[in-house]
Amino acid sequence: MNHGSYTAPGSVEKIGRVGLAAGVVGLALLAVGFATSREQFFRSYLTGYAWMLGLTAGALGLLLLHHVTRGAWGVMVRRTLEAAANPLTFGFCVVAFLPVVLGIQTLYEWSHAEVVAGDAVLTKKTFWLNTPSFLARSAVYFALWLLLAGVLGRLSARQDETGERKLALWMQRWSAGGLVVYFVSMTLASFDWLMSLTPHWYSTIYGLYVIIGQAVAAMALVALVALVLGEGDSPAVPFQPRHLHDYGKLLFAFVCMWAYFAYSQFIIIWSGNLPEETAFYASRLNGGWKAASVALVLLHYALPFALLLSRDRKRSARALAPVAVLLLFARWLDLHWLVAPAFSRNAFTVHWLDLAAPLALGGVWIRLFTLRLKARPLVPANEPFLKEALAHD
């Protein structure tokens, strides 16, 4: 079959236009929020930004994992991952980070010299928690992610054009080191952008918790795109039940890993019973946030776990899609649970800006994603494992 025939269907363009329209509406709402409730704007924006970034960074992590393992599972969705993690989407992440920079004084307690001067704990952390180093590290994180996405994208394009077998090896070698770079840089980024909202508290598992959450978001995206591209009498990508089964199993695995790291972090800190450490959970397991914590466990673990036990569900894109949507919502709830209690310890709050931020950022991101998805054939030509990936059950 001609690899060039694997082109994006018209539904991809329609989804992109709907996403852009939603993004414009969300941006208008954010502008109103910025003018009327600036503190809430920055708080809500950080959650929405972390949710959107998770789609791009999670896709980069899965793309690196695919190239390292050279598994046929990733061949059919490589274009999806490349469209989600490319210089265009990461460039948007860089631009979208600017409001976080503007809101440093509002978001981060450690950015106030007078507060740090009267706090012995924060004084000891000033070598790391200060505005110049925060900005410098953020620039390094983005540079590294842009470099990895750019190199893999160029090598993939050259593979389509030339079919040189050594290109697959180069992508594997870049990805082996890239996985280390991704894990280290995203761990530090999660410390800087999210964990430092409560600067007295720390957890060495926090980075892994965030990274696995990003993997959940990226796999949920893969499942939804598989539904769009694999449906109909003449699917754009010839997904087979075994492909969907693999994606369902990976989604199941990441959900379980997220729960494992979440519980490991909780049980270690809670059993240690140190006031400066347990304060993080005390504010989230009592008062208004208690119900949100229970909902997070149910929606991000218990319900997806039960649904993904079904073999038939994992082998059907239509049956897998609702689980993916549920998990994308659970990802937002998880990030809201990480961010919002830093500013509202006792009362559970959901402001309308909390919904406007992911609508704006997610809508624009979807448009950029669809533009990249349409730009190249949906199945990578000259991929060494392509024949294996296309083989029937």
N, C-alpha and C positions, 0 to 999 in steps of 0.2 A: 504493500500500500504506500502511496506517496505521503511522506511525512509532512510535506507542506500543506496537505489537505486538512490537517488538524487546526482549523481556525476557530476563533471564538465566535459563538453564535450571537445573534442579535440581542438576546436577553442580557448579555454582559454589558452592552452599551446602555440598555435601559436601566439596569441596576446602577451603573455609574452615574447616569443623569439624575436618578432618584436620590442617590447618595449626595450628589452635589447640591440638589435643591434642599435636602434636609440640612446639609452643612451650612448653607447660606442662612436658613432660618435660625439654626443654632448660633451662628456668629452674631446675628442681629440680637438675639436674646442675651448673649454674652456682653455685647456692647451696652445694652440696657443695664445689666447687672453690674458692669464696671462703673457705670455712672451713678448708680443708686446704692450699691452695697459692695464697696470695694473689698473689704476684708473677706466677705463670703465669696466674692468672685475668685480670689486667689486660692482659697481653700477648695472650692469646688473644681476649679480649673486643674489643680494639681492631681486630683483623683481622676478626672477625665483624661488628662495627659498621660498618666501612668497606664491607664486602660488602653489607650490608643498605641502607646509605645510598646505594650506587651504583644500586640499583633505583629508589629514589625520585627522586634527583637526576638520574639519567640519563633517566627518564621526563619530568621537567620540561624538560630540555634538548631532547628530541625534540618535546615539545608546543610549546615556543617556536619551534623550527625549522619545524614544520608551519604555525603561524599566520603566520610571516614569509613563507614560500614560497607559502602558499595552495594547496599541491598536493593533488590529490584522493587521493594515497596515504595521507594522514593522516586523512581523514574516517572511514574504516571502523574505525580503531583509536583515534580520539580519546577515546572513553569509557574505553578501557583506559589510556591515558596519563593522563587526568584522575583515574581511580581510583587510579593508582599515585602521582601527584604532586598531592596535595590537602592541605588543612590537617590532616586526621586523620592521614595517614601521616607528614607532616612533624612534626606534634605528637608522634607516637611517637618520631621521630628525636631530638627535643629531650629527651624524658624519658629515652630510652635513652642519651643522651650523659652523663648524670650519673655512671655508673661511670667513664667516662674522666676526668671532673673529679676524682673521688675518687682516681684512680690517677696523677695528674700526677707526684707525687714518685717513684713507682715506674717510670714509663715514660720520663720525660724528664730527661736528664742536666742540662740547663740550668736545671732548677728547684731545684737545690741550690746555695746561695750559696757554700759552701766550695769546691765544684768550679769554679764560675765564677771565683772569686777567684784560683785558681791556674792559670787557662787564659787565655792572651792572646787567643786567637781568640774564645772565648765571651764574654770581657769586652767585646769590640767589638760583640757582637750583643745585649747586654742591653737595648738600647733597644726591641728587638722581642721577643726571647725572655725574657719574664718572665711570671710567673703572672697578675698583674692584667690585662695587655694581652692575653694569650692568652684569658682568659675573656671580656673585653670584645669582642674580635674575633669569637669564636665566637658570642656573642649576636647580633652584627650579621649574621653570615652566616645564622643561622637566621631572623632577622627578615625579611631580604630574600627568602629562599626562601618563607617563609610568605606574605609579601605578594604575590609573583608568583603562587603557586598559588591564593591566595584570590581575587585579582582576576580571573584567567582563569576560575576556577570560577564566580564570580558572573556574569560576562559571558556565559558559555556557558549558564547556567541561564536568564538573561533572554532569550537568543536563542531557546531552546526555547519560552518562554512567549509572547513578543511577535512574534518574527520580524522585528524591526527590522534592516534591512540594514546600518545604520551600526555595529551591534555587532561585525560581522566586521571592520570597519576598525579599531575600537577595540582588538580583540584583536590585530590585526596590529601596531598602533602600540606597544601595551604589550610585545609580544613582541620587537620590534626593539630596544628599550632593554633588555628583560629578558635577551636573549641576551648583551649586553655585561656586564650585572650578574652573570649566572650564570657566565660565563667568568672574570671577575676574582675574584669571591668564592670560587668553587670552587678556583681556582688558589691563592689565599692560604690557604684552608682545608687544601688538600693540603700546602702548605708547613708549616703549623702542626701539623697532626695526624699527618702521616706523615713528611715529609722531616726534620723537626726531631728525629726519633728518633736520627739521626746528625748532630748539629748542626755538625760541622766540614765536612760535605759539602754541596754545593748544586748544583742544576741548574735552569736557567731553562726547560727543556722539561718538567720534572717535572709541572707542572700540566696541560699538554695531554695528557701520557701518562695521567694519572688520569682526566681528563674523557672521553677517547675510550674508556677502559676502561668507564666508566659507560654510555656510549652502546651499547657491545657488550652489556652486561648488560640494558639496557632493551629493545633490539631482540630479544634472546633471549626476554625475557618476552613481548613482542608475539607472537612466533612460537608460543609455547606457548599463549597465550590464544586465538590464532586457531584452534588445533586444538580447544580446548574448545568455543568458540562456533560454529565453522563446520562441525562434523561432524554426521552423521546425515541422515535424510530431510528433516527440517524444521529446518535450522540456525537458531540464534538470530540470527546475522549472516550475510547472504548473501555470504560471501567467494567470490571468483572466482579462478581460477588467476593472472590478471594482478595481483590484489592481493598474493597470496602471493609472486609473482615480484618485485614491488617490495620487499617486506620482506626477501626473501632477498638481493636485490642490495644493499640498505642494510646488512644484516648483513655481507655480504661486504666492502663498502666500509669499514665501521668496523674489521673485523678487519685489513684491509690498512693502514689508517691507524694502528692501534695498533702494528703491526709497524714501520711507518715511523718513528714517534716513538721507539719503543724502540731501534731500531738507530741512529737519528740521535743520540740521547743517548749511547749507548754509544760510537760511533765518534769523536765529538767529544771526549769525555772521555779515551778510551783513547789517541787519537793525541796529545792534549796531554801525556799522561804526567806529570802533576803528582801527587805522592804524596798530597796531601790530597784530590784528586778521584778518583783511581783506586782508593782504598781501598774505596769502595763496591762496585765490581765485583770487586775482588780477593777479598773475602770470599764473593762469590756465584758465582764462576767456578772456585774451587778448593775442595779438601776435600769435605766432605759435601754442600755446596750445589751442586756442579757438576752432579750428576745431576738435581737439581731444576730447574736452569736449562735443561738440555736438554729436560726434560719440558715446561717452560713454553713453549718455542719450538714444540715439536711439537703440544701440545694447544691452545695459544692462537692459533697461526698456521698451521703447515704442514698439519695434518690438516683443520681447518675450511676452509682455502683450497682444498685438493684436493676436498673434498666439495661446497663451494658453487660450484665451477666448472660443475657439472651443471645445466642448465636445467630438466630434469624434476624434480630434487630441490627446486629453488627454487619450483616451482609446485605443490607438494604439502605440505600441512600435516603429514601423517604422516611424510613423509620429512625435513622441515625440523626437526621437533621433537627428534630425537636430537642434531642439531648444536647446537640451542639448549641442551639439557641439558649437553652437553659444554662449551660456552662458559661457562655459569654456574659449572660446577666450575672451569674454567680461570681465571675471575675470582677465585675464592677463592684458588687457587694463586698467582696473580699478587700478590695482596695479602699472602698469607703470605710470599711471597718478598721483598716490600718491608719487612715488619715484623720477622719472626722473626730474620733474621741480625743485626739491631742488638743482640740479646741473646745469640745463639749463633753466633759468627762461623765456627767451624770445623765443627761437627757439625750435620747436618741433623736437625731435630727436628719431630715432629708429636705433640703432647700430646692426650690425650682431650678436654681443654677446647677445643682448636682446632676440634673437631667439634661440641662442645656449644654454643658461642657462635652460630655461624650457624644451628644447629637452633632455638635459643631465639628469637633475633631474627627469623629468617626465618619461623618458624612463626607468631609473633604478627603479623608484617607481612602475611602471606598472608591471615589472618583479616580484618584491617582493609581490605585491598585488595578482598576479595570483598564485604565489606559495602558499600563505595562502588560497586563494579561493579553490584550489584543495585539500587542506589538510584534509578537513572535509566534511561530507554530506552537501548539499546546503540548506537543510531544517532542522531546529533544532528539533531533536527528543525530545519527552517528554515535549515539550512546551505546557503549559495549554491552550493557545489560538490557537494551531495548527489546531484543528478540525474546529474551526470557520474560520480560515484563508483559509483553503482548501475547504470550502463549496462553492458550485456553486451559481451563481447569482440566 
